Amino acid sequence: MMPPRKPETFHITTFGCQMNLADSSTLVATMTSRGFRRVPTEAEADLLILNTCSVREKAEERVIGRLGELYRFKKRNPQLRIAVVGCMAQRLGDRLIEMVPHVDYVLGTDRLFQLPDVVEGVEGTSAIMTAFGHENIDSIQPIKETPHSGFVTISRGCDNYCTYCIVPYVRGRECSHDADFVIDAVKRMVDEGVVEVTLLGQNVNSYRHGDISFPRLLQRICYKTSVKRLRFMTSHPKDLSRELIDVMASEPRLMRHIHFPLQSGNNRVLAKMGRDYTIEHYMSIVDYIRMKLDYVSLTTDLIVGFPSETVEEYEDTLSAVRRIQYDSAFMFRYSIRPGTEAAAFDDDVPEPEKIRRLKRLIDLQQETSRKVNRRELGEVRFSLVEGRSRRSPDLFRARTEGNKTVLFSGDEIEVGSVVPIEVTAADAFTLHGILARVN
């Protein structure tokens, strides 16, 4: 029997967050440097790669569904190989091949960049590899989202172990890039025409390398690079310091947007979630942010129906949302993630009640977003032009300092430019405006 032909071409599909996009970018560069050629469609590829997410059950269900669809390619071409890498691969390991037998390779978050070695059968590798401690974080390269915006991963992993969250189990312990590595990455992106850089980490503001904290890293980047706009995400409340807010207040190149997950407005639920802060501590940070920054966009994550959450405790979350007035929120009903501490809790809030609570929260937040956005009427926002609106091609689409989409009309607007836009209309999701004259 002839040995299987070595793959020459590959296609990669990415599920999940910007961290996964950054990993995929590095994997593409690694594959290409080893002689594999990336192709635009699955039908052209000898190797299909799915870089996966495990944060929620729905994300894994999408991957399983896609793997089922890919079986037709495998049936048509038995030489085709399929690799599942990243968070879902880390969580399931060899069980994934039991579930989907036509998968060839399963590589976890610390091993996915060894895929070329695995495909080529290099000694010491195997088709299923999920052990931690084999990744060099300096191999994680920055990724350009567009020609004018990009992501730089400054840390990976998480040490918080919130009881509902799978991330520490699939991403491992937190580790950070050297500050000089981050600064060089930002410089390279600026040299390539990037206007706006977003720094990424599972808990970005817990960054520390040597004596360099996250606020000091931001100061160094602003001092040593010519980046025009700098963002970061995601922040954990227990690590967001007053020093960080002071740096944001003093540096105009730091965009006025903070993604600041609350999860619940009740202290007992927060403790059961393992969040390590109280609603009083969270509110003290919000108050300091509002005091120090004349303009800021606050966004958050919220979970309803966590095990044992009472109606009164859920009402505390609604009260917090009313008081804080978030610009927008990612809102979810609790679902069990096997392997987390909360998976052993009694999931005692009935599903119809979870759905009812979520709908009421979404309705409240949409009304709040509408009110908050209408406060921007008449304001001038300096916005990065991203291109034409997908739904209204006669309008341009731009991103404000607060990370909001604003649509406006104009002639011969250069994509990648930063333009002043006066906000003239707003709904819960989008701002509308006109080009403004600034003296």
MOWOKA-V73303 format. One record per residue. N is the residue number from 1. RES is the residue in one small letter. NEAR is the number of other ideal C-beta (glycine too) atoms within 8 Angstrom. Layout:
# MOWOKA-V73303
N | RES | NEAR
N | RES | NEAR
This chain:
# MOWOKA-V73303
1 | m | 2
2 | m | 3
3 | p | 4
4 | p | 6
5 | r | 6
6 | k | 6
7 | p | 11
8 | e | 7
9 | t | 12
10 | f | 14
11 | h | 14
12 | i | 11
13 | t | 10
14 | t | 8
15 | f | 13
16 | g | 12
17 | c | 7
18 | q | 10
19 | m | 11
20 | n | 15
21 | l | 12
22 | a | 15
23 | d | 13
24 | s | 12
25 | s | 11
26 | t | 13
27 | l | 15
28 | v | 10
29 | a | 9
30 | t | 12
31 | m | 12
32 | t | 10
33 | s | 6
34 | r | 8
35 | g | 6
36 | f | 12
37 | r | 8
38 | r | 11
39 | v | 9
40 | p | 5
41 | t | 7
42 | e | 9
43 | a | 5
44 | e | 8
45 | a | 13
46 | d | 10
47 | l | 14
48 | l | 14
49 | i | 12
50 | l | 14
51 | n | 15
52 | t | 16
53 | c | 14
54 | s | 13
55 | v | 11
56 | r | 10
57 | e | 8
58 | k | 7
59 | a | 14
60 | e | 12
61 | e | 8
62 | r | 9
63 | v | 14
64 | i | 10
65 | g | 8
66 | r | 10
67 | l | 14
68 | g | 8
69 | e | 7
70 | l | 12
71 | y | 9
72 | r | 7
73 | f | 11
74 | k | 11
75 | k | 7
76 | r | 6
77 | n | 7
78 | p | 5
79 | q | 7
80 | l | 12
81 | r | 12
82 | i | 14
83 | a | 16
84 | v | 16
85 | v | 16
86 | g | 17
87 | c | 16
88 | m | 16
89 | a | 17
90 | q | 15
91 | r | 12
92 | l | 10
93 | g | 11
94 | d | 8
95 | r | 7
96 | l | 13
97 | i | 11
98 | e | 6
99 | m | 7
100 | v | 10
101 | p | 5
102 | h | 9
103 | v | 12
104 | d | 7
105 | y | 14
106 | v | 17
107 | l | 16
108 | g | 16
109 | t | 14
110 | d | 12
111 | r | 13
112 | l | 14
113 | f | 9
114 | q | 11
115 | l | 15
116 | p | 10
117 | d | 8
118 | v | 15
119 | v | 12
120 | e | 8
121 | g | 6
122 | v | 7
123 | e | 4
124 | g | 3
125 | t | 9
126 | s | 5
127 | a | 8
128 | i | 10
129 | m | 12
130 | t | 11
131 | a | 8
132 | f | 8
133 | g | 6
134 | h | 7
135 | e | 11
136 | n | 4
137 | i | 10
138 | d | 7
139 | s | 9
140 | i | 10
141 | q | 9
142 | p | 14
143 | i | 11
144 | k | 10
145 | e | 8
146 | t | 8
147 | p | 7
148 | h | 11
149 | s | 13
150 | g | 13
151 | f | 13
152 | v | 13
153 | t | 12
154 | i | 12
155 | s | 15
156 | r | 14
157 | g | 11
158 | c | 12
159 | d | 9
160 | n | 10
161 | y | 9
162 | c | 9
163 | t | 11
164 | y | 10
165 | c | 12
166 | i | 12
167 | v | 10
168 | p | 13
169 | y | 9
170 | v | 13
171 | r | 12
172 | g | 11
173 | r | 8
174 | e | 11
175 | c | 8
176 | s | 11
177 | h | 13
178 | d | 8
179 | a | 11
180 | d | 6
181 | f | 9
182 | v | 14
183 | i | 12
184 | d | 8
185 | a | 12
186 | v | 15
187 | k | 10
188 | r | 9
189 | m | 14
190 | v | 12
191 | d | 6
192 | e | 7
193 | g | 8
194 | v | 13
195 | v | 11
196 | e | 15
197 | v | 16
198 | t | 13
199 | l | 13
200 | l | 13
201 | g | 15
202 | q | 12
203 | n | 14
204 | v | 15
205 | n | 13
206 | s | 12
207 | y | 13
208 | r | 8
209 | h | 9
210 | g | 5
211 | d | 4
212 | i | 10
213 | s | 10
214 | f | 13
215 | p | 11
216 | r | 9
217 | l | 14
218 | l | 15
219 | q | 10
220 | r | 11
221 | i | 13
222 | c | 12
223 | y | 6
224 | k | 7
225 | t | 10
226 | s | 4
227 | v | 15
228 | k | 7
229 | r | 12
230 | l | 15
231 | r | 12
232 | f | 12
233 | m | 10
234 | t | 9
235 | s | 14
236 | h | 11
237 | p | 13
238 | k | 8
239 | d | 10
240 | l | 12
241 | s | 9
242 | r | 6
243 | e | 8
244 | l | 12
245 | i | 14
246 | d | 10
247 | v | 12
248 | m | 13
249 | a | 8
250 | s | 5
251 | e | 10
252 | p | 3
253 | r | 9
254 | l | 11
255 | m | 11
256 | r | 10
257 | h | 11
258 | i | 11
259 | h | 10
260 | f | 12
261 | p | 11
262 | l | 13
263 | q | 10
264 | s | 15
265 | g | 10
266 | n | 12
267 | n | 8
268 | r | 7
269 | v | 13
270 | l | 13
271 | a | 8
272 | k | 11
273 | m | 14
274 | g | 10
275 | r | 11
276 | d | 5
277 | y | 8
278 | t | 7
279 | i | 11
280 | e | 7
281 | h | 10
282 | y | 12
283 | m | 11
284 | s | 8
285 | i | 12
286 | v | 11
287 | d | 8
288 | y | 10
289 | i | 12
290 | r | 8
291 | m | 6
292 | k | 9
293 | l | 11
294 | d | 2
295 | y | 8
296 | v | 10
297 | s | 13
298 | l | 12
299 | t | 13
300 | t | 12
301 | d | 11
302 | l | 15
303 | i | 12
304 | v | 15
305 | g | 12
306 | f | 14
307 | p | 11
308 | s | 10
309 | e | 13
310 | t | 6
311 | v | 5
312 | e | 6
313 | e | 12
314 | y | 13
315 | e | 8
316 | d | 13
317 | t | 15
318 | l | 12
319 | s | 9
320 | a | 13
321 | v | 15
322 | r | 9
323 | r | 7
324 | i | 11
325 | q | 9
326 | y | 13
327 | d | 11
328 | s | 8
329 | a | 10
330 | f | 8
331 | m | 10
332 | f | 11
333 | r | 11
334 | y | 14
335 | s | 8
336 | i | 9
337 | r | 14
338 | p | 6
339 | g | 7
340 | t | 12
341 | e | 8
342 | a | 12
343 | a | 9
344 | a | 4
345 | f | 10
346 | d | 5
347 | d | 7
348 | d | 6
349 | v | 12
350 | p | 6
351 | e | 6
352 | p | 6
353 | e | 9
354 | k | 13
355 | i | 9
356 | r | 8
357 | r | 13
358 | l | 13
359 | k | 8
360 | r | 9
361 | l | 14
362 | i | 9
363 | d | 8
364 | l | 11
365 | q | 13
366 | q | 9
367 | e | 9
368 | t | 12
369 | s | 13
370 | r | 11
371 | k | 9
372 | v | 11
373 | n | 13
374 | r | 8
375 | r | 6
376 | e | 12
377 | l | 9
378 | g | 5
379 | e | 8
380 | v | 9
381 | r | 15
382 | f | 9
383 | s | 13
384 | l | 13
385 | v | 14
386 | e | 10
387 | g | 7
388 | r | 7
389 | s | 10
390 | r | 5
391 | r | 3
392 | s | 6
393 | p | 6
394 | d | 5
395 | l | 10
396 | f | 12
397 | r | 13
398 | a | 14
399 | r | 12
400 | t | 14
401 | e | 12
402 | g | 12
403 | n | 10
404 | k | 13
405 | t | 10
406 | v | 16
407 | l | 13
408 | f | 12
409 | s | 6
410 | g | 8
411 | d | 3
412 | e | 4
413 | i | 9
414 | e | 6
415 | v | 9
416 | g | 9
417 | s | 8
418 | v | 9
419 | v | 11
420 | p | 11
421 | i | 16
422 | e | 11
423 | v | 15
424 | t | 7
425 | a | 8
426 | a | 11
427 | d | 7
428 | a | 7
429 | f | 6
430 | t | 9
431 | l | 14
432 | h | 10
433 | g | 14
434 | i | 8
435 | l | 10
436 | a | 9
437 | r | 5
438 | v | 5
439 | n | 2
